[in-house]
Amino acid sequence: MPAPDINEIDESVGITPHSYHYIRVVQINGRTVRVRIRRDISAHHSFAVSEVLTEKRTWTHLTEDCPANWITTTPPPSPAIIAPTVLGGLAQRLIHRSAEILTVPPDNDQPPTARQSHH
């Protein structure tokens, strides 16, 4: 299977006293995918998700990575945080997982890989 065609569209970052976030929007083989990551002081309010833009122009959940998998490897919120540097690797992993999901042929209902989620 050829490598997916991934093109950057947009990127945004933000920081508050209690959290920081990183959003990337890419096109994967013509499909628009948004990755949203929020690192909060609390794991309960942190998340890392990817969503695909549907033909009806709504975002639909595609995949996620549970905060328990990455929160201890990211620094707590502070004004010195550079979100793309801290969260960029996680965003890239979600983009590649999204590409795997989106390149599965429609007649194949098996996921490309099994992943364990810690909820």
N, C-alpha and C positions, 0 to 999 in steps of 0.2 A: 504494500500500500504506500503511495507517495506521501511525503511529508505534507501536512496541512499548510495552506497559505494563510499566514497570520499577519495582519496589518494593523498598526496602531492607529487609533482614531482620536482618543482623548485621555487625559489624565488629570486628576484633581486630588488635592490633599487638604487636610484641615487638622487643627489642634485646639483643644480646650484644656482647662486645668485638670479634667478628669479622663480625657481620652484623646486619641488621634486616629485619623482615618486616611485611607488611601483607596482611590477608585480609578480603575483602568477600563477603558472601553476599546475593544479590538474587533476586527472582522476576521472570522475564521471561515475560509472557503465561502465567502459571501454572506455569512450569518453574523449578525451583530451580537457580541457577548460583552457583558459588563461584570467586572469583578469588584466586589465591595468588601473591604476589610476594616473592621473597627477594633482597635485595641483599647479597652477601657481599664480602669483600675480594678474592675471586677471581671472575672471570667464570665459571669452570668450575663453581662451586658456586652461582651465581646463577640464578634462573629467574623467569618470569612466565607463568602458565598459567591457563586457565579450564576448569572442569569442570562437567558437568551431572549432577544427581542422577537416577539411573534409577529405574524403578518397583521395582527390587529393592533400593533404598536403598544403592546403591554409586555412587561418583563415577567418571564417564567423561570422558576428555580431550575437550575441545571445540576449543580453539585455544590458541596461545601466541605470545609475542613473544621472539625470541632476545635474550639479554643484550647481544650486540654492537650491537643497535639502540638501547639505552638506558643501558648501564652508564656510559658516559663523561659522560652528562648528569645523573647522580645522585652525590651526595657519598658518599665512603667511610664505613663505619660509625664512629659516635662516639656518646657519651651524649647529645649535644645534638640528635640527629636526631628529627624529628617525622615518622614514617613516612607518615601519611595526607597530609601536605603534600607530601612528596617523591615519593611513589609514587602519589598519588591520580589524577593525569592518566593514567598508564599503566593503572591499574586501570579507569578509565572507558573508555579505548579498548578494552580487552579485553571489557568488558561490552557495549559497542556492537557489537563484532565478533561476540560470542556471540549477541546479539539478531538480527543479520543472518543468521547460520547457522540459528538456531532458527525464523526466520520464512520460510525457503525452503520452498515446498510439497513434500510428500513425494515427488511424482512427478517433481520436478525435481532431477536428480542433479548439476547444475552448481553450483559454489560461487558466492555472490553477488558476490565480487570475487576477483581473483588477488592474492596477496601473496607477496613474495619473502622467504624466510627465510635468514638468514646463519648457517649452522652451522659 
